[in-house]
Amino acid sequence: MEGHAGLLSLLLFLMAVVVLVPLTRALGLSSVLGYLIAGVILGPSGLALAESSGVLRLLGEIGILFLLFAIGLELSVVKLVEMRRDLLGLGSAQVLVSGALLAAAVTAAGVAEGLLAVFVGLALALSSTAVVLQLLRERRELAHRHGRLSIAVLMLQDLAVIPLLVSIVVLGETQGEGLGVALEQAAAKALLAMIGILLAGRYLLRPIYRVVANSRSPEVLLALTLLLALGTGAATEAAGLSMSLGAFLAGLLVGETEYKHQVESDIEPFRTLLLGLFFANVGLSIDLAWVASHALVLAAAMVALIGCKAAVLVGLARVFGHPWRRALHVGLLLSQVGELGLVALDLAREERLLDPALATGLLTLATLTMFVSPGLAALGRRIDAALAAREPPPASGLIAAETADLEGHVVVAGCGRVGHTVCRVLAEEGLDAIGLDLDPARVAVLRGEGFDAFVADATRTGVLASAGIARARAMVVTVDDPRAAEHICTTVRRAQPELLVLARARSHTHGKQLVAAGATAVVAETLEGSLELAGRTLTALEVPVEEVDRLLGTLRADDYSKLEVWNVADGDRD
């Protein structure tokens, strides 16, 4: 009977999604909100047409696994190494400081005390990987600085939940005795499992994918991907880790192979819809009558909880050298309680460490923070853009300090229409770009969209060195001035003889001059030329031709009008 009830709930949910998700997107809101509202409307507090079932919960959990798998595909081992300062430093500090403050608040409120208060505080300190990454993907902000910073903190939180869950179980069984030994055993198992997965993936994954790809059976290739994501998640769960961590590691390994883009396109429809089922389950759990009867207490607690987490993240981000606008953006983006926090609180209830009524209140409070996440993310985005527009563009002397953690990036000389387009296309592929331009208005526009851009003269050797030209994968020259473009090509070629240099030419004759000056490839100007230049850059960076064609085709079909960037100062196209 549960199977039939689950199927009915699934059908009703799909009907609601067809109506609500396009509606929320048309209103400029996140699709996450549409899925959550669908759950509330169909759930016990709404029309009471659907109920949470094993089928929906399982599909929702698979959606989270696919989300983490997809994020692993978009990152790389090199990227994680580059993020180590924020991942280990800022991420660890956020969990510890937020957990300590929230534990103190829980103790003061009489909710819990001692070790239990610590565990509740740590559970509330965790943010929602599912919500945040979905919001970042919808806005195409994963490659932006605030996106990478958020991912670093979330990855550390996913690791931190492992000892938290083990501690809750041990505390429930032994009332604290043997807690240290249990944590040591869990850490050893986790380390061995991660090493085994990484070694197996590195030496076995590419040959297996090659054999399956040679069979010319797309369904078998898809089956292999599903097996890898779910199987690795099951393996890490058996080792005492979270399934989401295993799925992330699997995606990370596939992302290092030439099959990355095919796999990504295969799982995209499953990932989006199944993740929506997770959010619908969250909506189904809301009891509107209970919320109404405790509205004032819940509102005060939610403001205090979100305010505490956001304030801690903003302060720590500043300590770790991030500017105010990025710190505020990330603080608001990660201020909700996450799905792993819900799991920890629910486990504490099952272990009878929390009173059922109290656990229900905490779970409801945590769930409600997910509802306001899209609004908080939008507020953070507006604050970021507003501060970027008001602050003077950074001088060239600050380039090295702000971009010291970048490696394998692309330096773009010229932030006008063409350069802007190139930066956007590179970001679509998760590639970092640094824009250089002498026009403060153009730089302000790019920085307002989250890109690294600086008022600086790209013809100067010192400026190029500060932009990390020695660590870059390519240089793209889009400046209007023909002589300046030639000068840049010559300067770059002298400094880095092997670097890819792709340039925009005003004419056929100018193109020949750029090649003579040191350009690797030249593309004629106009808007279509800017798309071609972006595509040539991606191809030179070894992105598969099929993926380049798909990406540029999407931009032409869906977003062509948005690719034209107008000069704010004089109203003319540059």
Long-range contacts (C-beta under 8 A, 24 or more apart in sequence): 2-53, 2-54, 2-55, 3-55, 5-51, 5-53, 6-53, 6-54, 6-55, 6-56, 7-55, 8-50, 9-42, 9-50, 9-51, 9-52, 9-53, 9-55, 9-56, 10-55, 10-56, 10-59, 10-277, 12-42, 12-49, 12-50, 13-38, 13-39, 13-42, 13-50, 13-56, 13-277, 13-280, 16-41, 16-42, 16-280, 17-273, 17-276, 17-280, 21-276, 29-374, 30-134, 30-135, 30-138, 30-374, 30-377, 30-378, 31-134, 31-138, 31-276, 32-131, 32-134, 32-135, 32-279, 32-370, 32-373, 32-374, 33-371, 33-374, 35-276, 35-277, 35-279, 35-280, 35-283, 36-279, 36-280, 36-282, 36-283, 36-370, 36-371, 37-283, 38-280, 38-283, 39-279, 39-280, 39-281, 39-282, 39-283, 39-284, 39-285, 39-286, 40-283, 40-284, 40-286, 40-288, 41-283, 42-280, 42-283, 42-284, 43-283, 43-284, 43-285, 43-286, 44-284, 44-287, 45-286, 45-287, 45-288, 45-289, 46-288, 50-284, 51-284, 52-281, 52-284, 52-285, 56-277, 56-280, 56-281, 56-284, 57-281, 59-274, 59-277, 60-274, 60-275, 60-277, 60-278, 60-279, 60-280, 60-281, 61-243, 61-278, 62-230, 62-270, 62-274, 63-130, 63-270, 63-271, 63-273, 63-274, 63-275, 63-276, 63-277, 63-278, 64-129, 64-130, 64-244, 64-275, 64-278, 64-339, 65-229, 65-230, 65-233, 65-243, 65-244, 65-247, 66-229, 66-247, 66-267, 66-270, 66-271, 66-274, 66-275, 67-129, 67-130, 67-133, 67-134, 67-271, 67-275, 68-129, 68-158, 68-244, 68-245, 68-247, 68-248, 68-251, 69-229, 69-247, 69-248, 69-250, 69-251, 69-254, 69-267, 69-271, 70-251, 70-264, 70-267, 70-268, 70-271, 71-133, 71-142, 71-151, 71-248, 71-251, 72-247, 72-248, 72-249, 72-250, 72-251, 72-252, 72-253, 72-254, 72-255, 73-251, 73-252, 73-254, 73-255, 73-260, 73-263, 73-264, 74-142, 74-255, 74-264, 74-430, 75-151, 75-251, 75-252, 75-255, 75-430, 76-252, 76-255, 76-256, 77-252, 77-256, 78-407, 78-408, 79-148, 80-155, 80-252, 82-405, 82-406, 82-407, 83-148, 83-151, 83-152, 83-405, 85-320, 85-405, 86-148, 86-149, 86-152, 86-153, 86-320, 87-152, 87-153, 87-155, 87-156, 88-156, 89-320, 90-149, 90-152, 90-153, 90-316, 90-317, 90-320, 91-152, 91-153, 91-154, 91-155, 91-156, 91-157, 91-160, 92-156, 92-160, 93-316, 93-319, 93-320, 94-125, 94-153, 94-156, 94-157, 94-312, 94-313, 94-316, 94-334, 95-122, 95-125, 95-126, 95-156, 95-157, 95-160, 97-312, 97-316, 98-124, 98-125, 98-308, 98-309, 98-312, 98-313, 99-124, 99-125, 101-308, 101-312, 102-305, 102-308, 102-309, 105-304, 105-308, 111-358, 111-362, 112-354, 115-167, 115-171, 115-176, 115-179, 116-171, 116-348, 116-353, 116-354, 119-164, 119-167, 119-168, 119-171, 119-344, 119-348, 119-353, 120-345, 120-348, 120-354, 120-362, 122-160, 122-164, 122-344, 123-164, 123-337, 123-341, 123-344, 123-345, 123-348, 124-305, 124-309, 124-337, 124-341, 124-362, 124-366, 125-157, 125-309, 125-341, 126-157, 126-160, 126-161, 126-337, 126-338, 126-340, 126-341, 126-344, 127-153, 127-154, 127-157, 127-309, 127-334, 127-335, 127-336, 127-337, 127-338, 128-336, 128-337, 128-338, 128-339, 128-370, 128-373, 129-154, 129-157, 129-158, 129-244, 129-338, 129-339, 129-340, 130-275, 130-278, 130-279, 130-338, 130-339, 131-279, 131-336, 131-338, 131-370, 131-373, 132-333, 132-334, 132-336, 132-373, 132-377, 134-275, 135-333, 135-373, 135-374, 135-377, 139-381, 140-427, 140-428, 141-450, 142-430, 143-426, 143-427, 143-428, 143-429, 143-430, 143-431, 143-432, 144-427, 144-449, 144-450, 144-451, 145-322, 145-326, 145-450, 145-452, 146-326, 146-329, 146-330, 146-333, 146-384, 146-450, 147-450, 149-317, 149-322, 149-326, 149-330, 150-330, 150-333, 150-334, 153-313, 153-330, 153-334, 154-334, 155-248, 157-338, 157-340, 158-242, 158-244, 158-245, 158-248, 158-340, 159-245, 161-242, 161-340, 161-343, 161-344, 162-186, 162-190, 162-240, 162-241, 162-242, 162-245, 163-187, 164-344, 165-343, 165-344, 165-347, 166-240, 168-344, 168-347, 168-348, 168-351, 168-353, 169-347, 169-351, 171-351, 171-353, 172-348, 172-350, 172-351, 172-352, 172-353, 173-351, 186-240, 189-239, 189-240, 189-241, 190-239, 190-240, 190-241, 192-239, 193-235, 193-236, 193-239, 193-240, 193-241, 194-236, 194-241, 194-249, 197-232, 197-235, 197-236, 197-246, 197-249, 197-250, 197-253, 198-249, 198-253, 201-249, 201-250, 201-253, 202-253, 205-253, 205-254, 205-257, 206-257, 209-254, 209-257, 209-259, 213-259, 218-266, 221-259, 221-262, 221-263, 221-266, 222-266, 222-267, 225-254, 225-263, 225-266, 225-267, 226-267, 228-254, 229-267, 242-340, 244-340, 258-544, 261-543, 261-544, 261-546, 261-547, 265-550, 278-339, 279-370, 282-339, 282-367, 282-370, 285-363, 285-364, 285-367, 286-364, 286-367, 286-368, 287-364, 290-360, 290-364, 291-364, 291-368, 294-361, 298-361, 298-364, 298-365, 298-368, 301-365, 302-365, 302-368, 302-369, 302-372, 305-337, 305-365, 305-369, 306-335, 306-336, 306-369, 306-372, 306-376, 307-335, 309-334, 309-335, 309-336, 310-334, 310-335, 324-387, 325-383, 325-384, 325-387, 325-388, 325-391, 326-384, 328-380, 328-383, 328-384, 328-387, 329-380, 329-381, 329-383, 329-384, 330-380, 331-380, 332-376, 332-377, 332-379, 332-380, 332-383, 333-373, 333-376, 333-377, 333-380, 335-369, 335-373, 335-376, 336-369, 336-370, 336-372, 336-373, 336-376, 337-365, 337-366, 337-367, 337-369, 337-370, 341-366, 342-366, 342-367, 384-448, 384-450, 385-448, 385-449, 388-444, 388-447, 388-448, 389-444, 389-448, 392-440, 393-440, 393-443, 393-444, 393-447, 393-453, 393-454, 393-455, 394-454, 394-455, 395-454, 395-455, 395-456, 396-454, 396-455, 396-456, 396-457, 396-460, 396-462, 396-463, 396-466, 397-466, 398-454, 399-434, 399-454, 399-456, 399-463, 399-466, 399-467, 400-465, 400-466, 400-467, 400-468, 402-452, 402-454, 403-434, 403-452, 403-466, 403-467, 403-468, 404-468, 406-432, 406-434, 406-452, 406-468, 406-471, 407-468, 407-471, 408-432, 408-471, 408-472, 408-473, 409-433, 409-434, 409-468, 409-471, 409-472, 409-473, 410-434, 410-472, 410-473, 410-474, 410-475, 410-476, 410-537, 410-541, 411-436, 411-458, 411-464, 411-467, 411-468, 411-469, 411-472, 411-474, 411-475, 411-476, 412-436, 412-475, 412-476, 412-478, 413-437, 413-458, 413-475, 413-476, 413-477, 413-478, 413-479, 413-485, 413-488, 414-458, 414-477, 414-478, 414-479, 414-480, 414-504, 415-439, 415-442, 415-443, 415-445, 415-446, 415-453, 416-442, 416-478, 416-480, 416-565, 416-567, 416-574, 417-527, 417-530, 417-563, 417-564, 417-565, 417-573, 417-574, 418-478, 418-504, 418-525, 418-529, 418-530, 418-533, 419-476, 419-478, 420-445, 420-446, 420-565, 421-527, 421-530, 421-531, 421-534, 421-563, 421-565, 422-476, 422-478, 422-530, 422-533, 422-534, 422-537, 423-451, 423-453, 424-563, 425-531, 425-534, 425-535, 425-537, 425-538, 425-551, 425-552, 425-555, 426-534, 426-537, 426-538, 427-451, 428-551, 429-538, 429-543, 429-547, 429-551, 431-473, 431-538, 431-541, 434-467, 434-468, 436-463, 436-467, 437-479, 439-569, 441-567, 441-568, 441-569, 442-567, 442-574, 444-568, 445-565, 445-568, 458-484, 458-488, 459-484, 459-487, 459-488, 459-491, 460-491, 461-491, 461-495, 464-491, 464-492, 464-495, 465-495, 469-495, 469-496, 469-499, 470-495, 470-496, 472-496, 472-499, 473-500, 473-541, 474-499, 474-500, 474-501, 474-502, 474-537, 474-540, 474-541, 475-499, 475-500, 475-501, 475-502, 476-502, 476-503, 476-533, 476-537, 477-501, 477-502, 477-503, 477-504, 477-514, 477-519, 478-503, 478-504, 478-530, 478-533, 479-504, 480-506, 480-574, 482-506, 482-510, 482-513, 485-510, 485-514, 486-513, 486-514, 486-517, 487-517, 489-514, 489-517, 489-518, 489-519, 490-517, 490-518, 492-518, 493-517, 493-518, 494-518, 500-537, 500-540, 500-541, 502-533, 502-536, 502-537, 502-540, 504-529, 504-530, 504-533, 527-563, 527-564, 530-563, 531-555, 531-556, 531-563
